[in-house]
Structures are given as C-alpha cells and as structure tokens.
Amino acid sequence: MPNIKPVSDLRNYGEVLRDVAIGQPVFLTKNGYGRYAVLDIEEYREYERMRAINRLLEEIERGRQSEKEEAVFTLEEVEEALGIAGEPHA
C-alpha cells in the first residue's frame, strides 16, 4: 500500500524520511493532490538507469524507422561519397 502524507508532515522530516525505503517511496500531497515523491537514493539511481535504457531503446527504434523510410547506403558508398574509398581502415 502506498505511503501518502501531506507535505505539511515535512515539519517533522525525520519521521517522513524514516518511512522511506527501497521499493517504498513516500508520496507527498499538496492541497490534496499528489505533488512529490521521496525515494531512497538507490531506487533513484535505478530509476535514472531505466530512463537511460529507455532513451537508448527509443534512439535504436528511431534508427530502425529511419532505415525503413530513408535511403540506406553501403559502407563502400559512404567511403566513395567522402572521398576515402580504397583507404585502409583503422
């Protein structure tokens, strides 16, 4: 069950922080509406990692869509267009 408290409970922030644990954020309300979430730092790091993975997957999907919708060039065509055809690769 979510731990929901009014933001005014932050006057006793030690009590609020004591309720925060991994997998158990404290949600703070302002004027009766959800406004803030207090997370354990490890949970926040996992959240940021998941956001980074999500951004990477979105970019991969954009690349796949681009490949379907736009012209795709071979390595040889790109090298020729750049004027580096026939040069050794590093």
PyMOL Python script that loads the backbone (N, CA, C, O; Angstrom):
from pymol import cmd

cmd.read_pdbstr("""\
ATOM      1  N   MET A   1       0.843  -1.172   0.000  1.00  0.00           N
ATOM      2  CA  MET A   1       0.000   0.000   0.000  1.00  0.00           C
ATOM      3  C   MET A   1       0.890   1.238   0.000  1.00  0.00           C
ATOM      4  O   MET A   1       1.830   1.311   0.792  1.00  0.00           O
ATOM      5  N   PRO A   2       0.616   2.222  -0.876  1.00  0.00           N
ATOM      6  CA  PRO A   2       1.476   3.407  -0.944  1.00  0.00           C
ATOM      7  C   PRO A   2       1.436   4.222   0.345  1.00  0.00           C
ATOM      8  O   PRO A   2       0.410   4.312   1.020  1.00  0.00           O
ATOM      9  N   ASN A   3       2.577   4.807   0.660  1.00  0.00           N
ATOM     10  CA  ASN A   3       2.705   5.645   1.843  1.00  0.00           C
ATOM     11  C   ASN A   3       2.486   7.095   1.400  1.00  0.00           C
ATOM     12  O   ASN A   3       3.359   7.686   0.765  1.00  0.00           O
ATOM     13  N   ILE A   4       1.339   7.661   1.728  1.00  0.00           N
ATOM     14  CA  ILE A   4       0.959   9.000   1.286  1.00  0.00           C
ATOM     15  C   ILE A   4       0.801   9.893   2.509  1.00  0.00           C
ATOM     16  O   ILE A   4       0.127   9.550   3.481  1.00  0.00           O
ATOM     17  N   LYS A   5       1.453  11.063   2.422  1.00  0.00           N
ATOM     18  CA  LYS A   5       1.406  12.009   3.538  1.00  0.00           C
ATOM     19  C   LYS A   5       1.230  13.413   2.980  1.00  0.00           C
ATOM     20  O   LYS A   5       1.628  13.682   1.847  1.00  0.00           O
ATOM     21  N   PRO A   6       0.642  14.305   3.758  1.00  0.00           N
ATOM     22  CA  PRO A   6       0.589  15.705   3.316  1.00  0.00           C
ATOM     23  C   PRO A   6       1.967  16.342   3.434  1.00  0.00           C
ATOM     24  O   PRO A   6       2.742  15.994   4.324  1.00  0.00           O
ATOM     25  N   VAL A   7       2.272  17.276   2.535  1.00  0.00           N
ATOM     26  CA  VAL A   7       3.577  17.926   2.534  1.00  0.00           C
ATOM     27  C   VAL A   7       3.846  18.626   3.868  1.00  0.00           C
ATOM     28  O   VAL A   7       5.004  18.822   4.237  1.00  0.00           O
ATOM     29  N   SER A   8       2.807  18.997   4.584  1.00  0.00           N
ATOM     30  CA  SER A   8       2.990  19.646   5.889  1.00  0.00           C
ATOM     31  C   SER A   8       3.688  18.727   6.887  1.00  0.00           C
ATOM     32  O   SER A   8       4.254  19.202   7.872  1.00  0.00           O
ATOM     33  N   ASP A   9       3.654  17.417   6.644  1.00  0.00           N
ATOM     34  CA  ASP A   9       4.364  16.476   7.521  1.00  0.00           C
ATOM     35  C   ASP A   9       5.882  16.660   7.461  1.00  0.00           C
ATOM     36  O   ASP A   9       6.605  16.127   8.302  1.00  0.00           O
ATOM     37  N   LEU A  10       6.360  17.406   6.480  1.00  0.00           N
ATOM     38  CA  LEU A  10       7.801  17.632   6.383  1.00  0.00           C
ATOM     39  C   LEU A  10       8.325  18.484   7.536  1.00  0.00           C
ATOM     40  O   LEU A  10       9.537  18.589   7.722  1.00  0.00           O
ATOM     41  N   ARG A  11       7.434  19.091   8.306  1.00  0.00           N
ATOM     42  CA  ARG A  11       7.889  19.804   9.507  1.00  0.00           C
ATOM     43  C   ARG A  11       8.627  18.830  10.421  1.00  0.00           C
ATOM     44  O   ARG A  11       9.555  19.211  11.135  1.00  0.00           O
ATOM     45  N   ASN A  12       8.206  17.586  10.387  1.00  0.00           N
ATOM     46  CA  ASN A  12       8.882  16.509  11.124  1.00  0.00           C
ATOM     47  C   ASN A  12       9.538  15.590  10.095  1.00  0.00           C
ATOM     48  O   ASN A  12       9.220  14.404  10.014  1.00  0.00           O
ATOM     49  N   TYR A  13      10.468  16.162   9.302  1.00  0.00           N
ATOM     50  CA  TYR A  13      11.029  15.434   8.170  1.00  0.00           C
ATOM     51  C   TYR A  13      11.722  14.139   8.569  1.00  0.00           C
ATOM     52  O   TYR A  13      11.774  13.198   7.777  1.00  0.00           O
ATOM     53  N   GLY A  14      12.249  14.078   9.770  1.00  0.00           N
ATOM     54  CA  GLY A  14      12.899  12.845  10.218  1.00  0.00           C
ATOM     55  C   GLY A  14      11.929  11.679  10.226  1.00  0.00           C
ATOM     56  O   GLY A  14      12.285  10.554   9.876  1.00  0.00           O
ATOM     57  N   GLU A  15      10.708  11.958  10.626  1.00  0.00           N
ATOM     58  CA  GLU A  15       9.674  10.922  10.645  1.00  0.00           C
ATOM     59  C   GLU A  15       9.324  10.480   9.221  1.00  0.00           C
ATOM     60  O   GLU A  15       9.153   9.290   8.954  1.00  0.00           O
ATOM     61  N   VAL A  16       9.222  11.447   8.318  1.00  0.00           N
ATOM     62  CA  VAL A  16       8.909  11.132   6.922  1.00  0.00           C
ATOM     63  C   VAL A  16      10.033  10.299   6.319  1.00  0.00           C
ATOM     64  O   VAL A  16       9.777   9.286   5.667  1.00  0.00           O
ATOM     65  N   LEU A  17      11.277  10.721   6.535  1.00  0.00           N
ATOM     66  CA  LEU A  17      12.421  10.008   5.961  1.00  0.00           C
ATOM     67  C   LEU A  17      12.563   8.604   6.528  1.00  0.00           C
ATOM     68  O   LEU A  17      13.043   7.704   5.838  1.00  0.00           O
ATOM     69  N   ARG A  18      12.160   8.411   7.744  1.00  0.00           N
ATOM     70  CA  ARG A  18      12.240   7.092   8.368  1.00  0.00           C
ATOM     71  C   ARG A  18      11.340   6.086   7.629  1.00  0.00           C
ATOM     72  O   ARG A  18      11.602   4.883   7.634  1.00  0.00           O
ATOM     73  N   ASP A  19      10.288   6.597   7.000  1.00  0.00           N
ATOM     74  CA  ASP A  19       9.358   5.721   6.273  1.00  0.00           C
ATOM     75  C   ASP A  19       9.823   5.379   4.863  1.00  0.00           C
ATOM     76  O   ASP A  19       9.239   4.506   4.221  1.00  0.00           O
ATOM     77  N   VAL A  20      10.859   6.048   4.370  1.00  0.00           N
ATOM     78  CA  VAL A  20      11.353   5.806   3.011  1.00  0.00           C
ATOM     79  C   VAL A  20      12.276   4.595   3.017  1.00  0.00           C
ATOM     80  O   VAL A  20      13.165   4.483   3.862  1.00  0.00           O
ATOM     81  N   ALA A  21      12.057   3.689   2.065  1.00  0.00           N
ATOM     82  CA  ALA A  21      12.914   2.515   1.908  1.00  0.00           C
ATOM     83  C   ALA A  21      12.914   2.128   0.429  1.00  0.00           C
ATOM     84  O   ALA A  21      12.090   2.609  -0.348  1.00  0.00           O
ATOM     85  N   ILE A  22      13.844   1.260   0.055  1.00  0.00           N
ATOM     86  CA  ILE A  22      13.878   0.782  -1.327  1.00  0.00           C
ATOM     87  C   ILE A  22      12.551   0.087  -1.613  1.00  0.00           C
ATOM     88  O   ILE A  22      12.137  -0.814  -0.883  1.00  0.00           O
ATOM     89  N   GLY A  23      11.897   0.515  -2.675  1.00  0.00           N
ATOM     90  CA  GLY A  23      10.601  -0.049  -3.042  1.00  0.00           C
ATOM     91  C   GLY A  23       9.446   0.532  -2.247  1.00  0.00           C
ATOM     92  O   GLY A  23       8.299   0.127  -2.436  1.00  0.00           O
ATOM     93  N   GLN A  24       9.735   1.480  -1.357  1.00  0.00           N
ATOM     94  CA  GLN A  24       8.679   2.086  -0.544  1.00  0.00           C
ATOM     95  C   GLN A  24       8.882   3.602  -0.478  1.00  0.00           C
ATOM     96  O   GLN A  24       9.281   4.133   0.559  1.00  0.00           O
ATOM     97  N   PRO A  25       8.606   4.297  -1.587  1.00  0.00           N
ATOM     98  CA  PRO A  25       8.733   5.756  -1.552  1.00  0.00           C
ATOM     99  C   PRO A  25       7.608   6.362  -0.711  1.00  0.00           C
ATOM    100  O   PRO A  25       6.584   5.724  -0.465  1.00  0.00           O
ATOM    101  N   VAL A  26       7.817   7.583  -0.285  1.00  0.00           N
ATOM    102  CA  VAL A  26       6.764   8.335   0.397  1.00  0.00           C
ATOM    103  C   VAL A  26       6.258   9.366  -0.601  1.00  0.00           C
ATOM    104  O   VAL A  26       7.042  10.130  -1.164  1.00  0.00           O
ATOM    105  N   PHE A  27       4.964   9.386  -0.817  1.00  0.00           N
ATOM    106  CA  PHE A  27       4.336  10.342  -1.715  1.00  0.00           C
ATOM    107  C   PHE A  27       3.752  11.471  -0.882  1.00  0.00           C
ATOM    108  O   PHE A  27       3.027  11.243   0.087  1.00  0.00           O
ATOM    109  N   LEU A  28       4.085  12.697  -1.282  1.00  0.00           N
ATOM    110  CA  LEU A  28       3.614  13.861  -0.552  1.00  0.00           C
ATOM    111  C   LEU A  28       2.541  14.584  -1.364  1.00  0.00           C
ATOM    112  O   LEU A  28       2.665  14.759  -2.576  1.00  0.00           O
ATOM    113  N   THR A  29       1.502  14.992  -0.673  1.00  0.00           N
ATOM    114  CA  THR A  29       0.412  15.703  -1.332  1.00  0.00           C
ATOM    115  C   THR A  29       0.439  17.175  -0.942  1.00  0.00           C
ATOM    116  O   THR A  29       0.879  17.544   0.147  1.00  0.00           O
ATOM    117  N   LYS A  30      -0.037  17.992  -1.850  1.00  0.00           N
ATOM    118  CA  LYS A  30      -0.185  19.420  -1.586  1.00  0.00           C
ATOM    119  C   LYS A  30      -1.599  19.785  -2.001  1.00  0.00           C
ATOM    120  O   LYS A  30      -2.000  19.563  -3.144  1.00  0.00           O
ATOM    121  N   ASN A  31      -2.349  20.345  -1.069  1.00  0.00           N
ATOM    122  CA  ASN A  31      -3.764  20.669  -1.302  1.00  0.00           C
ATOM    123  C   ASN A  31      -4.562  19.436  -1.749  1.00  0.00           C
ATOM    124  O   ASN A  31      -5.490  19.541  -2.551  1.00  0.00           O
ATOM    125  N   GLY A  32      -4.189  18.288  -1.224  1.00  0.00           N
ATOM    126  CA  GLY A  32      -4.934  17.067  -1.509  1.00  0.00           C
ATOM    127  C   GLY A  32      -4.545  16.347  -2.785  1.00  0.00           C
ATOM    128  O   GLY A  32      -5.119  15.304  -3.096  1.00  0.00           O
ATOM    129  N   TYR A  33      -3.585  16.873  -3.533  1.00  0.00           N
ATOM    130  CA  TYR A  33      -3.172  16.263  -4.798  1.00  0.00           C
ATOM    131  C   TYR A  33      -1.719  15.809  -4.709  1.00  0.00           C
ATOM    132  O   TYR A  33      -0.894  16.466  -4.075  1.00  0.00           O
ATOM    133  N   GLY A  34      -1.412  14.676  -5.350  1.00  0.00           N
ATOM    134  CA  GLY A  34      -0.043  14.177  -5.376  1.00  0.00           C
ATOM    135  C   GLY A  34       0.880  15.209  -5.992  1.00  0.00           C
ATOM    136  O   GLY A  34       0.583  15.761  -7.051  1.00  0.00           O
ATOM    137  N   ARG A  35       2.001  15.473  -5.333  1.00  0.00           N
ATOM    138  CA  ARG A  35       2.917  16.513  -5.808  1.00  0.00           C
ATOM    139  C   ARG A  35       4.371  16.065  -5.820  1.00  0.00           C
ATOM    140  O   ARG A  35       5.105  16.411  -6.746  1.00  0.00           O
ATOM    141  N   TYR A  36       4.810  15.308  -4.821  1.00  0.00           N
ATOM    142  CA  TYR A  36       6.215  14.939  -4.681  1.00  0.00           C
ATOM    143  C   TYR A  36       6.339  13.460  -4.315  1.00  0.00           C
ATOM    144  O   TYR A  36       5.409  12.840  -3.799  1.00  0.00           O
ATOM    145  N   ALA A  37       7.526  12.922  -4.603  1.00  0.00           N
ATOM    146  CA  ALA A  37       7.862  11.569  -4.173  1.00  0.00           C
ATOM    147  C   ALA A  37       9.248  11.612  -3.545  1.00  0.00           C
ATOM    148  O   ALA A  37      10.169  12.208  -4.104  1.00  0.00           O
ATOM    149  N   VAL A  38       9.395  10.987  -2.397  1.00  0.00           N
ATOM    150  CA  VAL A  38      10.687  10.902  -1.730  1.00  0.00           C
ATOM    151  C   VAL A  38      11.158   9.458  -1.878  1.00  0.00           C
ATOM    152  O   VAL A  38      10.517   8.520  -1.404  1.00  0.00           O
ATOM    153  N   LEU A  39      12.314   9.308  -2.559  1.00  0.00           N
ATOM    154  CA  LEU A  39      12.838   7.973  -2.867  1.00  0.00           C
ATOM    155  C   LEU A  39      14.152   7.730  -2.147  1.00  0.00           C
ATOM    156  O   LEU A  39      14.901   8.665  -1.866  1.00  0.00           O
ATOM    157  N   ASP A  40      14.421   6.480  -1.854  1.00  0.00           N
ATOM    158  CA  ASP A  40      15.744   6.061  -1.410  1.00  0.00           C
ATOM    159  C   ASP A  40      16.702   6.318  -2.567  1.00  0.00           C
ATOM    160  O   ASP A  40      16.325   6.106  -3.719  1.00  0.00           O
ATOM    161  N   ILE A  41      17.920   6.765  -2.303  1.00  0.00           N
ATOM    162  CA  ILE A  41      18.876   7.125  -3.352  1.00  0.00           C
ATOM    163  C   ILE A  41      19.175   5.946  -4.281  1.00  0.00           C
ATOM    164  O   ILE A  41      19.368   6.153  -5.479  1.00  0.00           O
ATOM    165  N   GLU A  42      19.216   4.738  -3.770  1.00  0.00           N
ATOM    166  CA  GLU A  42      19.460   3.568  -4.619  1.00  0.00           C
ATOM    167  C   GLU A  42      18.311   3.367  -5.599  1.00  0.00           C
ATOM    168  O   GLU A  42      18.531   3.008  -6.756  1.00  0.00           O
ATOM    169  N   GLU A  43      17.106   3.594  -5.144  1.00  0.00           N
ATOM    170  CA  GLU A  43      15.949   3.465  -6.035  1.00  0.00           C
ATOM    171  C   GLU A  43      15.985   4.553  -7.104  1.00  0.00           C
ATOM    172  O   GLU A  43      15.627   4.308  -8.256  1.00  0.00           O
ATOM    173  N   TYR A  44      16.417   5.754  -6.720  1.00  0.00           N
ATOM    174  CA  TYR A  44      16.538   6.840  -7.680  1.00  0.00           C
ATOM    175  C   TYR A  44      17.590   6.500  -8.742  1.00  0.00           C
ATOM    176  O   TYR A  44      17.377   6.764  -9.925  1.00  0.00           O
ATOM    177  N   ARG A  45      18.706   5.925  -8.337  1.00  0.00           N
ATOM    178  CA  ARG A  45      19.743   5.524  -9.305  1.00  0.00           C
ATOM    179  C   ARG A  45      19.195   4.501 -10.293  1.00  0.00           C
ATOM    180  O   ARG A  45      19.480   4.571 -11.489  1.00  0.00           O
ATOM    181  N   GLU A  46      18.415   3.559  -9.796  1.00  0.00           N
ATOM    182  CA  GLU A  46      17.789   2.564 -10.676  1.00  0.00           C
ATOM    183  C   GLU A  46      16.815   3.246 -11.637  1.00  0.00           C
ATOM    184  O   GLU A  46      16.745   2.891 -12.813  1.00  0.00           O
ATOM    185  N   TYR A  47      16.075   4.216 -11.135  1.00  0.00           N
ATOM    186  CA  TYR A  47      15.152   4.981 -11.970  1.00  0.00           C
ATOM    187  C   TYR A  47      15.916   5.681 -13.097  1.00  0.00           C
ATOM    188  O   TYR A  47      15.493   5.626 -14.251  1.00  0.00           O
ATOM    189  N   GLU A  48      17.021   6.330 -12.780  1.00  0.00           N
ATOM    190  CA  GLU A  48      17.821   7.020 -13.787  1.00  0.00           C
ATOM    191  C   GLU A  48      18.406   6.031 -14.787  1.00  0.00           C
ATOM    192  O   GLU A  48      18.471   6.324 -15.981  1.00  0.00           O
ATOM    193  N   ARG A  49      18.833   4.863 -14.313  1.00  0.00           N
ATOM    194  CA  ARG A  49      19.364   3.833 -15.215  1.00  0.00           C
ATOM    195  C   ARG A  49      18.285   3.372 -16.192  1.00  0.00           C
ATOM    196  O   ARG A  49      18.549   3.195 -17.382  1.00  0.00           O
ATOM    197  N   MET A  50      17.086   3.181 -15.689  1.00  0.00           N
ATOM    198  CA  MET A  50      15.979   2.751 -16.549  1.00  0.00           C
ATOM    199  C   MET A  50      15.614   3.841 -17.559  1.00  0.00           C
ATOM    200  O   MET A  50      15.267   3.539 -18.701  1.00  0.00           O
ATOM    201  N   ARG A  51      15.690   5.089 -17.147  1.00  0.00           N
ATOM    202  CA  ARG A  51      15.421   6.190 -18.081  1.00  0.00           C
ATOM    203  C   ARG A  51      16.461   6.206 -19.191  1.00  0.00           C
ATOM    204  O   ARG A  51      16.119   6.422 -20.354  1.00  0.00           O
ATOM    205  N   ALA A  52      17.735   5.979 -18.846  1.00  0.00           N
ATOM    206  CA  ALA A  52      18.797   5.957 -19.848  1.00  0.00           C
ATOM    207  C   ALA A  52      18.587   4.806 -20.827  1.00  0.00           C
ATOM    208  O   ALA A  52      18.761   4.976 -22.034  1.00  0.00           O
ATOM    209  N   ILE A  53      18.217   3.646 -20.314  1.00  0.00           N
ATOM    210  CA  ILE A  53      17.947   2.487 -21.175  1.00  0.00           C
ATOM    211  C   ILE A  53      16.774   2.797 -22.101  1.00  0.00           C
ATOM    212  O   ILE A  53      16.811   2.468 -23.286  1.00  0.00           O
ATOM    213  N   ASN A  54      15.746   3.422 -21.567  1.00  0.00           N
ATOM    214  CA  ASN A  54      14.578   3.769 -22.372  1.00  0.00           C
ATOM    215  C   ASN A  54      14.956   4.740 -23.495  1.00  0.00           C
ATOM    216  O   ASN A  54      14.508   4.580 -24.630  1.00  0.00           O
ATOM    217  N   ARG A  55      15.780   5.747 -23.181  1.00  0.00           N
ATOM    218  CA  ARG A  55      16.224   6.697 -24.218  1.00  0.00           C
ATOM    219  C   ARG A  55      17.030   5.981 -25.297  1.00  0.00           C
ATOM    220  O   ARG A  55      16.878   6.272 -26.483  1.00  0.00           O
ATOM    221  N   LEU A  56      17.891   5.043 -24.886  1.00  0.00           N
ATOM    222  CA  LEU A  56      18.691   4.276 -25.843  1.00  0.00           C
ATOM    223  C   LEU A  56      17.782   3.453 -26.748  1.00  0.00           C
ATOM    224  O   LEU A  56      17.974   3.433 -27.964  1.00  0.00           O
ATOM    225  N   LEU A  57      16.807   2.782 -26.175  1.00  0.00           N
ATOM    226  CA  LEU A  57      15.880   1.976 -26.976  1.00  0.00           C
ATOM    227  C   LEU A  57      15.075   2.839 -27.940  1.00  0.00           C
ATOM    228  O   LEU A  57      14.802   2.427 -29.067  1.00  0.00           O
ATOM    229  N   GLU A  58      14.695   4.033 -27.499  1.00  0.00           N
ATOM    230  CA  GLU A  58      13.975   4.953 -28.393  1.00  0.00           C
ATOM    231  C   GLU A  58      14.853   5.369 -29.570  1.00  0.00           C
ATOM    232  O   GLU A  58      14.373   5.453 -30.701  1.00  0.00           O
ATOM    233  N   GLU A  59      16.131   5.629 -29.314  1.00  0.00           N
ATOM    234  CA  GLU A  59      17.049   6.009 -30.390  1.00  0.00           C
ATOM    235  C   GLU A  59      17.265   4.852 -31.364  1.00  0.00           C
ATOM    236  O   GLU A  59      17.327   5.058 -32.576  1.00  0.00           O
ATOM    237  N   ILE A  60      17.379   3.647 -30.834  1.00  0.00           N
ATOM    238  CA  ILE A  60      17.531   2.471 -31.695  1.00  0.00           C
ATOM    239  C   ILE A  60      16.302   2.328 -32.587  1.00  0.00           C
ATOM    240  O   ILE A  60      16.428   2.056 -33.781  1.00  0.00           O
ATOM    241  N   GLU A  61      15.122   2.509 -32.014  1.00  0.00           N
ATOM    242  CA  GLU A  61      13.890   2.402 -32.798  1.00  0.00           C
ATOM    243  C   GLU A  61      13.820   3.501 -33.859  1.00  0.00           C
ATOM    244  O   GLU A  61      13.383   3.256 -34.983  1.00  0.00           O
ATOM    245  N   ARG A  62      14.253   4.715 -33.495  1.00  0.00           N
ATOM    246  CA  ARG A  62      14.278   5.798 -34.491  1.00  0.00           C
ATOM    247  C   ARG A  62      15.202   5.430 -35.641  1.00  0.00           C
ATOM    248  O   ARG A  62      14.897   5.713 -36.800  1.00  0.00           O
ATOM    249  N   GLY A  63      16.336   4.798 -35.325  1.00  0.00           N
ATOM    250  CA  GLY A  63      17.257   4.359 -36.368  1.00  0.00           C
ATOM    251  C   GLY A  63      16.638   3.296 -37.265  1.00  0.00           C
ATOM    252  O   GLY A  63      16.814   3.315 -38.483  1.00  0.00           O
ATOM    253  N   ARG A  64      15.921   2.381 -36.655  1.00  0.00           N
ATOM    254  CA  ARG A  64      15.252   1.333 -37.444  1.00  0.00           C
ATOM    255  C   ARG A  64      14.187   1.931 -38.360  1.00  0.00           C
ATOM    256  O   ARG A  64      14.065   1.533 -39.519  1.00  0.00           O
ATOM    257  N   GLN A  65      13.422   2.879 -37.842  1.00  0.00           N
ATOM    258  CA  GLN A  65      12.404   3.529 -38.657  1.00  0.00           C
ATOM    259  C   GLN A  65      13.054   4.330 -39.784  1.00  0.00           C
ATOM    260  O   GLN A  65      12.562   4.333 -40.912  1.00  0.00           O
ATOM    261  N   SER A  66      14.137   4.993 -39.483  1.00  0.00           N
ATOM    262  CA  SER A  66      14.857   5.773 -40.489  1.00  0.00           C
ATOM    263  C   SER A  66      15.354   4.866 -41.605  1.00  0.00           C
ATOM    264  O   SER A  66      15.287   5.211 -42.784  1.00  0.00           O
ATOM    265  N   GLU A  67      15.852   3.700 -41.211  1.00  0.00           N
ATOM    266  CA  GLU A  67      16.342   2.741 -42.206  1.00  0.00           C
ATOM    267  C   GLU A  67      15.222   2.322 -43.146  1.00  0.00           C
ATOM    268  O   GLU A  67      15.452   2.148 -44.343  1.00  0.00           O
ATOM    269  N   LYS A  68      14.010   2.160 -42.620  1.00  0.00           N
ATOM    270  CA  LYS A  68      12.869   1.746 -43.441  1.00  0.00           C
ATOM    271  C   LYS A  68      12.381   2.871 -44.342  1.00  0.00           C
ATOM    272  O   LYS A  68      11.949   2.633 -45.470  1.00  0.00           O
ATOM    273  N   GLU A  69      12.453   4.099 -43.835  1.00  0.00           N
ATOM    274  CA  GLU A  69      11.845   5.228 -44.542  1.00  0.00           C
ATOM    275  C   GLU A  69      12.815   5.990 -45.434  1.00  0.00           C
ATOM    276  O   GLU A  69      12.387   6.662 -46.373  1.00  0.00           O
ATOM    277  N   GLU A  70      14.094   5.899 -45.162  1.00  0.00           N
ATOM    278  CA  GLU A  70      15.074   6.682 -45.898  1.00  0.00           C
ATOM    279  C   GLU A  70      16.072   5.767 -46.596  1.00  0.00           C
ATOM    280  O   GLU A  70      16.112   4.559 -46.366  1.00  0.00           O
ATOM    281  N   ALA A  71      16.866   6.378 -47.445  1.00  0.00           N
ATOM    282  CA  ALA A  71      17.869   5.616 -48.181  1.00  0.00           C
ATOM    283  C   ALA A  71      18.917   5.052 -47.226  1.00  0.00           C
ATOM    284  O   ALA A  71      19.305   5.690 -46.247  1.00  0.00           O
ATOM    285  N   VAL A  72      19.354   3.854 -47.539  1.00  0.00           N
ATOM    286  CA  VAL A  72      20.416   3.208 -46.764  1.00  0.00           C
ATOM    287  C   VAL A  72      21.600   3.029 -47.707  1.00  0.00           C
ATOM    288  O   VAL A  72      21.449   2.572 -48.840  1.00  0.00           O
ATOM    289  N   PHE A  73      22.786   3.400 -47.215  1.00  0.00           N
ATOM    290  CA  PHE A  73      23.986   3.330 -48.037  1.00  0.00           C
ATOM    291  C   PHE A  73      24.907   2.242 -47.516  1.00  0.00           C
ATOM    292  O   PHE A  73      24.971   1.979 -46.315  1.00  0.00           O
ATOM    293  N   THR A  74      25.611   1.622 -48.433  1.00  0.00           N
ATOM    294  CA  THR A  74      26.617   0.648 -48.039  1.00  0.00           C
ATOM    295  C   THR A  74      27.854   1.406 -47.557  1.00  0.00           C
ATOM    296  O   THR A  74      27.990   2.606 -47.793  1.00  0.00           O
ATOM    297  N   LEU A  75      28.746   0.695 -46.885  1.00  0.00           N
ATOM    298  CA  LEU A  75      29.997   1.296 -46.428  1.00  0.00           C
ATOM    299  C   LEU A  75      30.785   1.824 -47.618  1.00  0.00           C
ATOM    300  O   LEU A  75      31.362   2.909 -47.550  1.00  0.00           O
ATOM    301  N   GLU A  76      30.813   1.072 -48.691  1.00  0.00           N
ATOM    302  CA  GLU A  76      31.558   1.491 -49.878  1.00  0.00           C
ATOM    303  C   GLU A  76      30.987   2.783 -50.457  1.00  0.00           C
ATOM    304  O   GLU A  76      31.748   3.652 -50.881  1.00  0.00           O
ATOM    305  N   GLU A  77      29.673   2.922 -50.482  1.00  0.00           N
ATOM    306  CA  GLU A  77      29.052   4.145 -50.998  1.00  0.00           C
ATOM    307  C   GLU A  77      29.386   5.358 -50.126  1.00  0.00           C
ATOM    308  O   GLU A  77      29.620   6.452 -50.640  1.00  0.00           O
ATOM    309  N   VAL A  78      29.405   5.161 -48.826  1.00  0.00           N
ATOM    310  CA  VAL A  78      29.737   6.253 -47.908  1.00  0.00           C
ATOM    311  C   VAL A  78      31.196   6.656 -48.085  1.00  0.00           C
ATOM    312  O   VAL A  78      31.511   7.844 -48.148  1.00  0.00           O
ATOM    313  N   GLU A  79      32.083   5.672 -48.165  1.00  0.00           N
ATOM    314  CA  GLU A  79      33.503   5.968 -48.354  1.00  0.00           C
ATOM    315  C   GLU A  79      33.731   6.715 -49.667  1.00  0.00           C
ATOM    316  O   GLU A  79      34.522   7.657 -49.719  1.00  0.00           O
ATOM    317  N   GLU A  80      33.044   6.300 -50.717  1.00  0.00           N
ATOM    318  CA  GLU A  80      33.186   6.968 -52.011  1.00  0.00           C
ATOM    319  C   GLU A  80      32.672   8.403 -51.927  1.00  0.00           C
ATOM    320  O   GLU A  80      33.303   9.317 -52.458  1.00  0.00           O
ATOM    321  N   ALA A  81      31.542   8.608 -51.270  1.00  0.00           N
ATOM    322  CA  ALA A  81      30.986   9.959 -51.133  1.00  0.00           C
ATOM    323  C   ALA A  81      31.904  10.859 -50.321  1.00  0.00           C
ATOM    324  O   ALA A  81      31.963  12.065 -50.562  1.00  0.00           O
ATOM    325  N   LEU A  82      32.622  10.283 -49.357  1.00  0.00           N
ATOM    326  CA  LEU A  82      33.544  11.059 -48.526  1.00  0.00           C
ATOM    327  C   LEU A  82      34.925  11.198 -49.164  1.00  0.00           C
ATOM    328  O   LEU A  82      35.779  11.921 -48.650  1.00  0.00           O
ATOM    329  N   GLY A  83      35.139  10.517 -50.263  1.00  0.00           N
ATOM    330  CA  GLY A  83      36.421  10.586 -50.945  1.00  0.00           C
ATOM    331  C   GLY A  83      37.517   9.794 -50.257  1.00  0.00           C
ATOM    332  O   GLY A  83      38.698  10.117 -50.385  1.00  0.00           O
ATOM    333  N   ILE A  84      37.129   8.764 -49.532  1.00  0.00           N
ATOM    334  CA  ILE A  84      38.123   7.960 -48.837  1.00  0.00           C
ATOM    335  C   ILE A  84      38.088   6.495 -49.283  1.00  0.00           C
ATOM    336  O   ILE A  84      38.611   5.614 -48.601  1.00  0.00           O
ATOM    337  N   ALA A  85      37.467   6.255 -50.428  1.00  0.00           N
ATOM    338  CA  ALA A  85      37.360   4.891 -50.935  1.00  0.00           C
ATOM    339  C   ALA A  85      38.748   4.327 -51.179  1.00  0.00           C
ATOM    340  O   ALA A  85      39.623   5.006 -51.717  1.00  0.00           O
ATOM    341  N   GLY A  86      38.936   3.090 -50.782  1.00  0.00           N
ATOM    342  CA  GLY A  86      40.193   2.399 -51.005  1.00  0.00           C
ATOM    343  C   GLY A  86      41.234   2.634 -49.936  1.00  0.00           C
ATOM    344  O   GLY A  86      42.282   1.987 -49.960  1.00  0.00           O
ATOM    345  N   GLU A  87      40.988   3.538 -48.993  1.00  0.00           N
ATOM    346  CA  GLU A  87      41.935   3.767 -47.910  1.00  0.00           C
ATOM    347  C   GLU A  87      41.812   2.649 -46.881  1.00  0.00           C
ATOM    348  O   GLU A  87      40.724   2.114 -46.666  1.00  0.00           O
ATOM    349  N   PRO A  88      42.937   2.293 -46.239  1.00  0.00           N
ATOM    350  CA  PRO A  88      42.862   1.230 -45.222  1.00  0.00           C
ATOM    351  C   PRO A  88      42.041   1.677 -44.017  1.00  0.00           C
ATOM    352  O   PRO A  88      42.068   2.845 -43.629  1.00  0.00           O
ATOM    353  N   HIS A  89      41.317   0.738 -43.438  1.00  0.00           N
ATOM    354  CA  HIS A  89      40.514   1.013 -42.241  1.00  0.00           C
ATOM    355  C   HIS A  89      41.382   0.847 -41.006  1.00  0.00           C
ATOM    356  O   HIS A  89      42.295   0.022 -40.966  1.00  0.00           O
ATOM    357  N   ALA A  90      41.077   1.643 -40.013  1.00  0.00           N
ATOM    358  CA  ALA A  90      41.848   1.566 -38.755  1.00  0.00           C
ATOM    359  C   ALA A  90      41.432   0.395 -37.939  1.00  0.00           C
ATOM    360  O   ALA A  90      41.971   0.176 -36.854  1.00  0.00           O
TER     361      ALA A  90
END
""", "prot")
cmd.dss("prot")
cmd.show_as("cartoon", "prot")
cmd.util.cbc("prot")
cmd.orient("prot")
